[in-house]
């Protein structure tokens, strides 16, 4: 009766946001530490502060005895030491969960009901929820493989003869087996737990009490221990990379095309069984995978981070147009969200289904983008979210990731094809008051710097200007642009002309004079800031301007009052309270 009451209390407090203690249960060599570390890595990656407390590590710090005799149930002195180590670990769990921690993984065998009840009492006293994970495995092949790969190279046996180590460890397992009490369907029916049977062949789940526990179950039911390799690389160098512009959907550069061919040769040389190739929906990843002879699948979730209104800009242009936003991103790059775009935190959320499929899959080559690759690497290498946005992911380098028992092995294969460097290190000066030189101190260099372009618009004297074409402001600039999410009908105007630095194919507006073709809506560009006019003026149509900016004809409208100042963002239509969140568009005004 006493045990039953303890188990009922062990379901934890009714508070939905109570911290959680994950208690590992099972005999040695059943993958408890592997599961605990892997689960911790996943929870930290999705933003749940989690830490492993391995009782074996506390024991190793207390005594240096790894003999199987130390684990005999009739060794009273050793039992006292082991009990004290378990208590010390629980005290550290308490400090963690009363601080910044949200989840603690209590990694020990916990094979007796008495030991588990002790943990339940502790959790009840401190208002923690408890979730048990029991790993049960009777497959001799799996156990033998675990003995060989993990325990012989583990901290208890790393300096001992392998044959002696395996024999001693098997005797240790027998000592635990003599006292092992599995979680019972009848006696423990009030507990929250999952049983993982034979490394995921079967599962038994009971009393999932909250969101965190449901996420844990979801994750554990997707992982496997089958040996496999994940190859990871960015697309080949793109035309946007050469110009140091972020985002966009450009083609590969000639050097990027060369990398695509060498990538195919490399993959063929690896002789990877049943390889699958995953790309994003952007052109440059598909072009990179074009020469590889393997099944291909494109994922929208693998698209590059959405830079919102900063898409296709250089860092210098972002600093010039949005200096405060540029500083805010440097202050907290992981959580900062581009206006009308995404943050790294958003990107991790978007990538979670991809990571679950990677966990379920075997050999995969993922061809993706810089920010996406950083998120994937952070998951496998257990990188802190503060470091995630600054991980180096160079172009034209393949990373080979091999999951191991306690982590992931990384190998780098640069393919010796030249490419620009797109990495921007963590800046030292993150003050909003900093100057442009400090803000751009560590930005990747542009191969050929160009002066700033100001976009002038001219019309024939007898031509009628309409709202379907860009209109000049008193300063001669296109003064209002509208932004729309893909697939959305809602236009979001911002009230300041954006400044782009000149490039040959940059759409900037301008044109006319007596030499313009206003009937076809053609516009020609010119330079300012004391620079000379182009000897050959380039012409583009207004429709092409709108198309490249993701707008339909007529979306650029005049705004004579906006000659500069702070950029502001608004949603919906002028003189209307429509927010863009309704199911239908607002009624159109009657003519």
N, C-alpha and C positions, 0 to 999 in steps of 0.2 A: 504493500500500500504506500509506503514511504517513497519507494522508487517511482511509482506511478504519479504521485503528487509532484515530485521533482520534474518529471518529464512534462507534465502539463504546464508547470511554470516555465519550463525551458523553451516554450514556443516564443517567449520574448514579450516585451511590452506591446501595447496596442498602438503606440506612436508609430506613424507611418514612416517617419524620418529617423528612426532610431539607428545608431551604428550597428554594424553586423560583424559577428565573429564567425568565420568559416572554419569549421573543425574537420580536419582530415582524419579518416579512420581507415585502418587496414594493416595487414602484415607487412613486414619489410619486403622490398623488391616488388611492390605492386604498383609503383608509379605515382605514389602520393606526392612526393616532392616535385616531380615533373608536372603533375596536374596543378599543384599549388602555384608553382612559379609561372606556368603558362597562363593560368587564370588571373594572377596578379598583374601580369603584363597587359592582358586584355583590358582589365578594369581600369588600370591607370591610363591606358591609351584612349578610352572613351570618356575620361575625365572623372573617374571615381578613385579618390586617393586610397590606395591599398598598399599594404606592406605584409611581407611574410615573416613570421616568427617561428624559426625552426628550433625545436627543443633539442635536437641532436647537437646543434651548434653550442647551445648553453652547456650541454654535457661535456663537450670537448674542451670548453674553456675551464670547466670545473675539475675534470680528471683527464688523464691521458691513457686510460685503460680502454682498449677496444676489444679485449678478449670476450668470447661468448659467455664466459662465466659471470661477467658483470651483469648480464641480462637475465640470469636465472631468477625465478620468482622467489626462491628461498634464500637469496643473498640479501640479508636484511640491511647491511651497511650500504650496499649498492642501491637498494630500493629507496633508502632515505635520500641519497644524493640525487637520484632520478626524480623523486618527488619534489625536492627543492628546486631543481632545474625547471620543472614544469610550473611551479609557483612563480619563479622569477620571470619566466616567459609571459605568464598571465598578467603580472604586474606591468610589464612593458606594453602588453596589449591594451591595458586600461589607460596608460598614459598616452598612447597613440590615438585611441578613439576619443579621449577627452580633449585632444588637441585638434590637429588638422585632419586626422584620419577619418575615413568613412567606413572602411572595411579592413579587418585584420584576418590574415590566414594563419591559423594555429596549426602548424605542421608537426605532427607527432603520430605515433601509432594509435594511441587512444583506443586500445583494443578491448578494454574492460568497461562494463557498465558503470562501475564505481568511479573510474576516471572521468567518464563522460558526464556523470551526475555532478561531479565536482565542478566541471566547466559550466554546467547549467546553473548551478547555484551562484557561481561567480557572475555570470551574465545577468541573472535575475537581480542580483544586488546592485549592479551598475546600469541597469536598464538597457542592456544590449540584446539584440536579436541573435539567435544562433541558427546556423545552417550547417548540417553535417554532409560531408562528401565521403562515402565509403567506396574504396576501390577493392573489388574482389576479383581475383584471377586464379584459376586452377589450371591454366594452360602451361604445361611444363616448358614448351618452347619459348613462350614469352618470358617466363620467370628466369630461365637460363640465360636468355639474351640480356635481360635486365641485370642479372648478376655479373655478367661479363663486361658489359659496356659501362655500367654505372658504378657498382659497388667496388669493383677492383680498382677503378680509377678515382673513386670518391675519396673524401677526406679521411675516412677511417682506415683505409687500406692502401693509400697511394704509394707508400714506401715499403710494402710487403710483397713477398713472393705471390704471384697470382694464384697458384694452386693452393697454397696455405690460406690465402685470403678467402677464396671461395668456400673451402671446407669449413673455416671458422664461421663464415657468414651463414652457411646452411644450418649450423648448430644454433646460431642466434635465432634464426627463424623458428626452429623447433621450440625454443623456450617461449617465444611469443605465442605459438600455436597452442601450447598447453593451457594458456589462460584466455584465449581469444573468445570474445562474445560478440557476435555480429549484431548489427542493429536489427531488431525483431519487428516483424509486421504487427504483432499483437502487443508486445510489451512497450514498444516505442511508437505506437500509432499516432501519438500526439506531436511527435517531433517533425521538424522540417528537414527533409534529407533527400539526397539522390544517391542511388547505388549504381556504380559503373561496373558492369560485369564483363569480364574478359576484354578489357581495353576498348569498350564501346560496342560490343556485339549486342548487348542488351542493356536497358536502363530500367530502373525502378524509381519513381518519383513520388514523394508524399508531402502533402501540406505545404505547398509553396505560398509563403505568407505575404510577400511584397514584391515591388518592382525589381529590386536588386536581385532577389532570389530567382525571379523569372529570367532575368538576363543571364545569371549564372547557369541555369539549366539550359537555356538556349545555346550558350557558348559550348558547354561541355558535350552537348549532343551533336556538335558539328566537328569536333577535333578528332584526329586519329593519329596513330603512331607509326603508320606505314612509312618506311624510308622514302624520301622524295627530295627534289631539288627545285628551287625557285630561281629563275633567272630574271633579272630586273635591269632595265635600261631606259634612258630617255630616248625620244625620237632623235633622228639625225638633226644636225644643225639646220635651222629653218631660215627663211628670208628675214623673218622678224628678229631672230636671234642675232643675225649679222648687224642689224640696225639697233640692237639693244632695246627693242620694244617688247613690252609684256603682253601676253595673251594673243588674241587674234586667231586666225585660221589660215595661215600662209602655207606655201609649199616648201619643200626642202630646198636648201641651197645646193650648188654643185658638190660641196664637200659633204653635205648631208646625204646626197644620193650615193656618194662613194662609201659612206659608212653603212648604208643600207645593204650594199652588196657584200661588204666585208662581214657584216653581222650574219648574213645568210651562210657565208663560208664557215664562220666560227661555230654557229649552231650545228651545222652539218658535221663538223669535226668532233663535236662532243658526243655524237651518237646517242642522243637522249631518247629513251623509249617512250612512246605514246605522248609525245610533246604536244601541248596546246599553246596557241599564241593568243594573248589578249591585248587589244589595243583600245584607245579611246575612239570617239566618233569624229575626231579632228583629222584633217587630211594628212598632217605631217606624221602621225603615228601609222596610219595605213600605208603611206608611201615607204616608211621605214621597214614595214613587215612584208612588203610586196614580193621579195625574192625568196622568202622562207617557205619551204615545202612542208607545211603542217596545217592542221585545222585552225582557222582563225575565228575569233569572236570579238566584236566591238562592244564596249561598255560606255554608256553615257556617264556613268558614275566615275569613270577614269579620266574624264575631261579635266583640263587644267583649271586651277582656281579662278573663279570669276572675279575680275578686277573692277567690275561695274563701270563707272564713268571714267576710270583710268585705263580701260582696255586700249591696247595698241599705243600707249604713251611710253616714252622713255622716262627714266627716273628724274631727269632734269625737267621734263615737261610736267610731271606730277608735282615736283617742288615748286615750279613756277605758277601752276594753276591752283594747287591746293597745298600750300606750305604747312598749314596747321594739320591737315590730314596726314601728310607725309611724316610729321613729327610724332603724331599719335600712334601711327603704325610702328614706328621705331621704339616707342615706349612699351608696347605690348603686342608684338607681332603675331603671337599665337591667337589671341582673342580679338584683335582688331579686325573689323569688317569694313571692306571698301564700301563707299557710298553706292548703294544699289548693287553691291557685289557680295562676296563671301569672305569669311575668315578661315584660318587654318582649322579652327574648332568646327566650323561648318563643314569643312572638307572631310575631316575625320568622320563626322556623322554620315556624310554622303558615301564614304568609302566602306562603311561597316559591312554592307552586304557583299562587297567584293572580297573583303578579308575572310568572311565566313565561307565563301566559295573556295578561296585559296586553301583554307584549312581542310575542306572536304576533298580537295583535288590532290593530284600527285604532281607530275612534272609540268610546270607552266613557265612560259616566257611572257612577262608583262612589259609591254612597250608603252610608256606613259610620259609624264611631264614632270618638271622640276618639283613643284609643290606636292604633287601626288606621290612622287617617288620618296620625298622626305617623309610623308605620313606613313607609307608602307615600311620604310626602313626603321622608323621610330618604333613601329609595332614589333618587328622581329628582333631589333637590337635593344629594346627596352630603354629607349631614350626619353629623357624628361621633356615635358611639353615646352619648357623654356628653351631647350636646345633644338627642338624639332625644326623650327623655321630656318635654322642656320646650318643644317646638315649639308655637307658638300656632295653634290650629285653632278659631276662633270659630264658634259656631252661626250659621246663616242666612247663611253666606258661601260662595260657589262659587269654587273654584280651577280655573283653566284651565292645564294643563301641556302645553307643546309641545316635544317632544324636538328638539334641534338637534345640529349636528355635534359640538360640544364641551361639551354640557351640556343644560340644560332651561330654557325660558323660562316664567316664572310670572306669571299675571295673576289678581288678586283681584276678585270681583264681589259685594260685600255687597248683599243684597236689601232692606235697609231695613225689616226686621221685627224688632221688639224681642225680646230674649232674655236670659236670665241669662248671666253670665260663669262658666264652669266651669274656667277656667285657674288653676292653682296654680303660681306661679313657684318657681324653685329656692330652697329655704330657706337662710338663712345659718347658723342654729344647728342642727347635726345630731347633737348629743351625746345619748346615751341618758339622761343626767342632767338634761336640760332640763325646764323646767316646761311645763305645758299651754299657758300663754299664749304662750310662745316657739314651741312646736310648731305652734300654730294661727295664727301671726302673719299669714301670707300666704294663708290659705285663702279661697276665694270666699265672699262673704257669703250667708247664708240670708235670704230675703226677710222671713220672720217667725220670729224665734227663739222656741222653746218650751221650757218646763222639762222636766226629766227625768221619765220615767215609771217607776215601780216596779210590778211586776205582782203583785197579790194574788190568791189563790185562796180561795174559800169554798165550803162544801158544806152541804146540809141536814144537820141533826143525825142524822137517821135514814137518810141516804143512804150507801151502801157505796162507798168509793173503790176504784177498780180501777187496775191498771197501764196500762190503755188511756187514761187521762186524766192531764193534768198534775197533779202533786202538790206541795203546799206544803213548803218547807223550814222550819226553825225561824225563819228571817227573813221568811217569807211570800213567797219568790221562787220562780219556776220555776228549778230548780237544775241541770238537766242537759238539754242539747240534743244532737241528733245530726245530723250532716251527711253527705250522700251525693252522690257525683258523678252526673250524669245517666246513667241506664241501669245504674248499679251497684246491687247488692244489699247491698253492704257498708256498714254504718253506722259512722260515725266520731264517737264522743262527745267533747265537750270539757267539762271539769269545773269550769266557772264560769258563773254566770248572765251572759248578755250584757245590756248596758244600751243601750236605745234611747231617744232623746229623743222626747217625745210628739208625735204627729201624729194627725190625725183618723182616718186609715185604717190606723194602725199596729196590728199584732197584738201584744198584750202579755200576754194572759192576764188573770186576775182575774175577779171576778164573784161573785155569790151573795148571801149573807145570806138573809133571808127572801124577798127579791125575785128570787132567781136561779132559773133553770130548769135544774136539774141533770139532769132526765130527758133533755133534748135536748143536754146537754153545753155549754150556753151559759156564757160567761164575760164578765164586764164589767170595764172598765179604770178605774183611778183614778190621780191624780197624787200625788206626794210632794214632799219638800223644801219643806215649808211652804206648798205651793200649795193652792188650794181645789179641792174635788171638782167634777167636771163637773156642770152643772145637768141635762144629759141624758146618762145613761150609755149607752155603746154596747155592744152584745152581738155576739159572734161565736162560732161553734161551735169546739170543740176540733179537729174534723176540718179546719176552714178554717185554723186556726193551722198545723196540720201541712202542709196543702197549700201554703200560701204560703211555708213554709220548706223546701219540697221534700222532705217526709217523709210517710210513711204513718201511718195511725192507730196510736197506741200507741207511737210512737217517742220521745216525751218521757217520761222516767221519773224518779222521785224520786232525789235524791242528797243526803241530809240532812247529809252531812259537808262539802259544798262550800259554804262561806259566803263565798268570796272567794279571794284569793291569786293565784298565778301560773297562767295558763291552760296546760293541757297537752293534747296531742293523742294519741289512741291509736287503734289500728286493730283491727278484729275484734270478737269477742264476749268478754264477761267470763269469766274463768277458762278461757280457751281459747287455744291457741297458733296459731290460724288467723290468717294474716297478711293475707289478702285477695288474695294473689298466685296462689293455687292456681286450677286450672281449675274446680273444683266447690266448692260450699259445704260446710262441715264437717258431719258427721252430727249430727242433732239429738239431744239427750239423751232417753232413754226416760222415759215418764211413769210 
